[in-house]
Amino acid sequence: MTTGTSHAITPELHLIEGHHPHSLWEDPDFPTIAVYRGARRL
């Protein structure tokens, strides 16, 4: 898994992989998110 990698689940739905740290004190946490694109908006 690579941080920021986008996977198209459908043409309108994408999953963007986050980064889960080994240590919350030293490593930033970027969540995995799903983005839905409808017409001209996210």
C-alpha distance matrix in Angstrom:
0.0 3.8 6.6 9.1 7.7 10.5 11.1 14.9 16.0 19.6 21.2 21.7 18.6 15.2 12.1 10.5 7.3 8.7 8.7 10.5 12.9 14.5 17.7 18.8 21.7 20.0 16.5 16.0 14.4 13.0 12.9 11.0 13.8 15.5 17.9 21.0 23.0 26.7 29.2 29.0 27.2 23.9
3.8 0.0 3.8 6.3 5.7 9.3 11.2 15.0 16.9 20.1 21.1 21.5 18.7 14.9 12.2 9.6 6.9 7.9 7.8 10.7 12.7 14.8 17.7 18.5 20.9 18.9 15.2 14.5 13.4 11.6 12.4 11.0 13.5 15.4 17.2 20.5 22.2 25.9 28.2 27.5 25.8 22.6
6.6 3.8 0.0 3.8 5.6 8.9 11.6 15.2 17.1 20.2 20.9 20.6 17.8 14.0 11.3 7.9 5.4 5.1 5.5 9.1 11.1 14.0 16.2 16.3 18.7 16.8 13.1 11.6 10.5 8.2 9.5 8.7 11.2 13.6 15.3 18.8 20.5 24.3 26.6 25.6 23.5 20.2
9.1 6.3 3.8 0.0 3.8 6.3 9.7 12.8 15.2 17.8 18.0 17.6 15.1 11.4 9.4 5.7 5.3 6.1 8.2 11.9 14.2 17.4 19.3 18.9 21.2 19.5 15.8 13.6 12.3 9.2 10.0 8.7 9.8 11.7 12.5 16.0 17.2 21.0 23.1 22.0 20.1 16.9
7.7 5.7 5.6 3.8 0.0 3.8 6.6 10.1 12.6 15.4 15.8 16.1 13.7 9.9 8.1 5.6 5.5 8.1 10.3 13.7 16.4 19.2 21.6 21.6 24.1 22.4 18.6 16.8 15.2 12.2 12.2 9.8 10.8 11.6 12.6 15.6 16.8 20.5 22.6 22.0 20.5 17.5
10.5 9.3 8.9 6.3 3.8 0.0 3.8 6.6 9.4 11.8 12.1 12.3 10.1 6.3 5.5 4.4 6.5 9.8 12.8 15.9 19.0 22.0 24.3 23.9 26.6 25.3 21.5 19.2 17.2 13.8 13.0 10.0 9.6 9.3 9.7 12.2 13.3 17.0 19.1 18.8 17.5 14.6
11.1 11.2 11.6 9.7 6.6 3.8 0.0 3.8 6.1 9.0 10.1 11.0 8.6 5.4 5.1 6.4 8.2 11.9 14.9 17.5 20.9 23.6 26.2 25.9 29.0 27.8 24.0 21.9 19.5 16.3 14.7 11.2 10.7 9.4 10.2 12.0 13.3 16.7 19.0 19.5 18.4 15.6
14.9 15.0 15.2 12.8 10.1 6.6 3.8 0.0 3.8 5.5 6.4 7.8 6.1 4.5 6.5 8.9 11.4 15.0 18.3 20.9 24.3 27.1 29.6 29.1 32.1 31.2 27.4 25.1 22.5 19.1 17.3 13.7 12.3 9.8 9.7 10.2 11.0 14.0 16.2 17.2 16.6 14.2
16.0 16.9 17.1 15.2 12.6 9.4 6.1 3.8 0.0 3.8 6.9 7.8 5.5 5.6 7.0 10.5 12.6 16.1 19.4 21.4 25.0 27.7 30.2 29.6 32.9 32.3 28.6 26.3 23.4 20.2 17.7 14.0 12.4 9.5 10.1 10.0 11.7 14.1 16.8 18.4 17.6 15.1
19.6 20.1 20.2 17.8 15.4 11.8 9.0 5.5 3.8 0.0 3.8 5.3 5.0 7.0 9.8 13.1 15.8 19.1 22.6 24.7 28.4 31.2 33.5 32.7 36.0 35.4 31.7 29.2 26.3 22.9 20.4 16.9 14.7 11.3 10.7 9.3 10.0 11.8 14.1 16.2 15.9 14.1
21.2 21.1 20.9 18.0 15.8 12.1 10.1 6.4 6.9 3.8 0.0 3.8 5.9 7.7 11.3 13.9 17.1 20.3 23.9 26.4 29.9 32.9 35.1 34.2 37.2 36.4 32.7 30.0 27.4 23.8 21.7 18.4 15.9 12.6 10.9 9.1 8.4 9.9 11.4 13.4 13.7 12.6
21.7 21.5 20.6 17.6 16.1 12.3 11.0 7.8 7.8 5.3 3.8 0.0 3.8 6.8 10.4 13.0 16.5 19.3 23.0 25.3 28.9 32.1 33.9 32.6 35.6 35.1 31.5 28.5 25.8 22.2 20.0 16.9 13.9 10.4 8.1 5.6 4.9 6.6 9.0 11.0 10.6 9.3
18.6 18.7 17.8 15.1 13.7 10.1 8.6 6.1 5.5 5.0 5.9 3.8 0.0 3.8 6.9 10.0 13.2 16.0 19.7 21.8 25.5 28.6 30.5 29.2 32.4 32.0 28.4 25.5 22.6 19.1 16.6 13.4 10.6 7.0 5.7 4.6 6.4 9.0 12.1 13.5 12.2 9.8
15.2 14.9 14.0 11.4 9.9 6.3 5.4 4.5 5.6 7.0 7.7 6.8 3.8 0.0 3.8 6.4 9.7 12.7 16.4 18.8 22.3 25.5 27.5 26.5 29.5 28.9 25.2 22.4 19.7 16.2 14.0 10.7 8.4 5.7 5.2 6.5 8.2 11.7 14.4 15.0 13.5 10.6
12.1 12.2 11.3 9.4 8.1 5.5 5.1 6.5 7.0 9.8 11.3 10.4 6.9 3.8 0.0 3.8 6.3 9.4 13.0 15.2 18.8 21.8 23.9 23.0 26.2 25.6 21.9 19.4 16.5 13.2 10.9 7.3 5.9 4.4 6.3 8.9 11.4 14.9 17.8 18.2 16.2 12.8
10.5 9.6 7.9 5.7 5.6 4.4 6.4 8.9 10.5 13.1 13.9 13.0 10.0 6.4 3.8 0.0 3.8 6.5 10.1 12.9 16.2 19.4 21.4 20.5 23.4 22.6 18.8 16.2 13.7 10.2 8.8 5.8 5.4 6.2 7.6 11.0 13.0 16.7 19.4 19.0 16.9 13.4
7.3 6.9 5.4 5.3 5.5 6.5 8.2 11.4 12.6 15.8 17.1 16.5 13.2 9.7 6.3 3.8 0.0 3.8 6.9 9.6 12.9 16.0 18.2 17.8 20.8 19.8 16.1 14.0 11.4 8.5 7.3 4.6 6.7 8.7 11.0 14.5 16.7 20.4 23.2 22.8 20.5 17.0
8.7 7.9 5.1 6.1 8.1 9.8 11.9 15.0 16.1 19.1 20.3 19.3 16.0 12.7 9.4 6.5 3.8 0.0 3.8 6.6 9.7 13.1 14.9 14.2 17.1 16.3 12.6 10.3 7.7 4.9 4.6 4.1 7.2 10.4 12.7 16.4 18.8 22.4 25.2 24.4 21.8 18.2
8.7 7.8 5.5 8.2 10.3 12.8 14.9 18.3 19.4 22.6 23.9 23.0 19.7 16.4 13.0 10.1 6.9 3.8 0.0 3.8 6.2 9.6 11.5 11.3 14.1 13.0 9.3 7.8 5.8 4.9 6.3 7.3 10.7 14.0 16.5 20.2 22.5 26.1 28.9 28.0 25.3 21.8
10.5 10.7 9.1 11.9 13.7 15.9 17.5 20.9 21.4 24.7 26.4 25.3 21.8 18.8 15.2 12.9 9.6 6.6 3.8 0.0 3.8 6.8 8.8 8.8 12.1 11.7 8.4 7.8 5.3 6.5 7.1 8.7 12.3 15.8 18.7 22.2 25.0 28.4 31.4 30.7 27.8 24.2
12.9 12.7 11.1 14.2 16.4 19.0 20.9 24.3 25.0 28.4 29.9 28.9 25.5 22.3 18.8 16.2 12.9 9.7 6.2 3.8 0.0 3.8 5.3 6.1 9.0 8.2 5.3 6.2 5.6 8.3 10.1 12.3 15.8 19.3 22.0 25.7 28.3 31.8 34.6 33.7 30.8 27.2
14.5 14.8 14.0 17.4 19.2 22.0 23.6 27.1 27.7 31.2 32.9 32.1 28.6 25.5 21.8 19.4 16.0 13.1 9.6 6.8 3.8 0.0 3.8 6.7 9.0 8.3 6.8 9.2 9.2 12.1 13.6 15.5 19.2 22.6 25.5 29.1 31.7 35.2 38.2 37.3 34.4 30.8
17.7 17.7 16.2 19.3 21.6 24.3 26.2 29.6 30.2 33.5 35.1 33.9 30.5 27.5 23.9 21.4 18.2 14.9 11.5 8.8 5.3 3.8 0.0 3.8 5.4 5.5 5.6 8.3 9.1 12.6 14.5 17.1 20.5 24.1 26.8 30.4 33.1 36.5 39.4 38.3 35.2 31.7
18.8 18.5 16.3 18.9 21.6 23.9 25.9 29.1 29.6 32.7 34.2 32.6 29.2 26.5 23.0 20.5 17.8 14.2 11.3 8.8 6.1 6.7 3.8 0.0 3.8 5.7 5.6 6.6 7.1 10.9 12.7 15.9 18.9 22.6 25.1 28.7 31.3 34.6 37.5 36.3 33.0 29.5
21.7 20.9 18.7 21.2 24.1 26.6 29.0 32.1 32.9 36.0 37.2 35.6 32.4 29.5 26.2 23.4 20.8 17.1 14.1 12.1 9.0 9.0 5.4 3.8 0.0 3.8 6.1 7.9 9.8 13.5 15.8 19.2 22.0 25.7 28.0 31.6 34.0 37.3 40.0 38.5 35.3 31.9
20.0 18.9 16.8 19.5 22.4 25.3 27.8 31.2 32.3 35.4 36.4 35.1 32.0 28.9 25.6 22.6 19.8 16.3 13.0 11.7 8.2 8.3 5.5 5.7 3.8 0.0 3.8 6.8 9.7 13.1 16.0 19.0 22.0 25.7 27.8 31.5 33.7 37.1 39.7 38.1 35.1 31.8
16.5 15.2 13.1 15.8 18.6 21.5 24.0 27.4 28.6 31.7 32.7 31.5 28.4 25.2 21.9 18.8 16.1 12.6 9.3 8.4 5.3 6.8 5.6 5.6 6.1 3.8 0.0 3.8 6.6 9.6 12.7 15.5 18.5 22.2 24.3 28.1 30.2 33.7 36.3 34.8 31.9 28.5
16.0 14.5 11.6 13.6 16.8 19.2 21.9 25.1 26.3 29.2 30.0 28.5 25.5 22.4 19.4 16.2 14.0 10.3 7.8 7.8 6.2 9.2 8.3 6.6 7.9 6.8 3.8 0.0 3.8 6.5 9.8 12.9 15.5 19.2 21.1 24.8 26.9 30.3 32.8 31.3 28.3 24.9
14.4 13.4 10.5 12.3 15.2 17.2 19.5 22.5 23.4 26.3 27.4 25.8 22.6 19.7 16.5 13.7 11.4 7.7 5.8 5.3 5.6 9.2 9.1 7.1 9.8 9.7 6.6 3.8 0.0 3.8 6.3 9.6 12.3 16.1 18.3 22.0 24.4 27.8 30.6 29.3 26.2 22.7
13.0 11.6 8.2 9.2 12.2 13.8 16.3 19.1 20.2 22.9 23.8 22.2 19.1 16.2 13.2 10.2 8.5 4.9 4.9 6.5 8.3 12.1 12.6 10.9 13.5 13.1 9.6 6.5 3.8 0.0 3.8 6.7 9.1 12.8 14.7 18.5 20.8 24.2 26.9 25.7 22.6 19.1
12.9 12.4 9.5 10.0 12.2 13.0 14.7 17.3 17.7 20.4 21.7 20.0 16.6 14.0 10.9 8.8 7.3 4.6 6.3 7.1 10.1 13.6 14.5 12.7 15.8 16.0 12.7 9.8 6.3 3.8 0.0 3.8 6.2 9.9 12.5 16.0 18.8 22.1 25.1 24.4 21.2 17.5
11.0 11.0 8.7 8.7 9.8 10.0 11.2 13.7 14.0 16.9 18.4 16.9 13.4 10.7 7.3 5.8 4.6 4.1 7.3 8.7 12.3 15.5 17.1 15.9 19.2 19.0 15.5 12.9 9.6 6.7 3.8 0.0 3.8 7.1 10.1 13.6 16.5 19.9 23.0 22.6 19.8 16.0
13.8 13.5 11.2 9.8 10.8 9.6 10.7 12.3 12.4 14.7 15.9 13.9 10.6 8.4 5.9 5.4 6.7 7.2 10.7 12.3 15.8 19.2 20.5 18.9 22.0 22.0 18.5 15.5 12.3 9.1 6.2 3.8 0.0 3.8 6.5 10.0 13.0 16.2 19.4 19.2 16.2 12.4
15.5 15.4 13.6 11.7 11.6 9.3 9.4 9.8 9.5 11.3 12.6 10.4 7.0 5.7 4.4 6.2 8.7 10.4 14.0 15.8 19.3 22.6 24.1 22.6 25.7 25.7 22.2 19.2 16.1 12.8 9.9 7.1 3.8 0.0 3.8 6.7 10.0 13.1 16.5 16.7 14.1 10.4
17.9 17.2 15.3 12.5 12.6 9.7 10.2 9.7 10.1 10.7 10.9 8.1 5.7 5.2 6.3 7.6 11.0 12.7 16.5 18.7 22.0 25.5 26.8 25.1 28.0 27.8 24.3 21.1 18.3 14.7 12.5 10.1 6.5 3.8 0.0 3.8 6.4 9.8 13.0 13.0 10.3 6.7
21.0 20.5 18.8 16.0 15.6 12.2 12.0 10.2 10.0 9.3 9.1 5.6 4.6 6.5 8.9 11.0 14.5 16.4 20.2 22.2 25.7 29.1 30.4 28.7 31.6 31.5 28.1 24.8 22.0 18.5 16.0 13.6 10.0 6.7 3.8 0.0 3.8 6.4 9.9 10.8 8.6 5.8
23.0 22.2 20.5 17.2 16.8 13.3 13.3 11.0 11.7 10.0 8.4 4.9 6.4 8.2 11.4 13.0 16.7 18.8 22.5 25.0 28.3 31.7 33.1 31.3 34.0 33.7 30.2 26.9 24.4 20.8 18.8 16.5 13.0 10.0 6.4 3.8 0.0 3.8 6.6 7.3 5.9 4.5
26.7 25.9 24.3 21.0 20.5 17.0 16.7 14.0 14.1 11.8 9.9 6.6 9.0 11.7 14.9 16.7 20.4 22.4 26.1 28.4 31.8 35.2 36.5 34.6 37.3 37.1 33.7 30.3 27.8 24.2 22.1 19.9 16.2 13.1 9.8 6.4 3.8 0.0 3.8 6.0 5.6 6.2
29.2 28.2 26.6 23.1 22.6 19.1 19.0 16.2 16.8 14.1 11.4 9.0 12.1 14.4 17.8 19.4 23.2 25.2 28.9 31.4 34.6 38.2 39.4 37.5 40.0 39.7 36.3 32.8 30.6 26.9 25.1 23.0 19.4 16.5 13.0 9.9 6.6 3.8 0.0 3.8 5.9 8.3
29.0 27.5 25.6 22.0 22.0 18.8 19.5 17.2 18.4 16.2 13.4 11.0 13.5 15.0 18.2 19.0 22.8 24.4 28.0 30.7 33.7 37.3 38.3 36.3 38.5 38.1 34.8 31.3 29.3 25.7 24.4 22.6 19.2 16.7 13.0 10.8 7.3 6.0 3.8 0.0 3.8 7.1
27.2 25.8 23.5 20.1 20.5 17.5 18.4 16.6 17.6 15.9 13.7 10.6 12.2 13.5 16.2 16.9 20.5 21.8 25.3 27.8 30.8 34.4 35.2 33.0 35.3 35.1 31.9 28.3 26.2 22.6 21.2 19.8 16.2 14.1 10.3 8.6 5.9 5.6 5.9 3.8 0.0 3.8
23.9 22.6 20.2 16.9 17.5 14.6 15.6 14.2 15.1 14.1 12.6 9.3 9.8 10.6 12.8 13.4 17.0 18.2 21.8 24.2 27.2 30.8 31.7 29.5 31.9 31.8 28.5 24.9 22.7 19.1 17.5 16.0 12.4 10.4 6.7 5.8 4.5 6.2 8.3 7.1 3.8 0.0
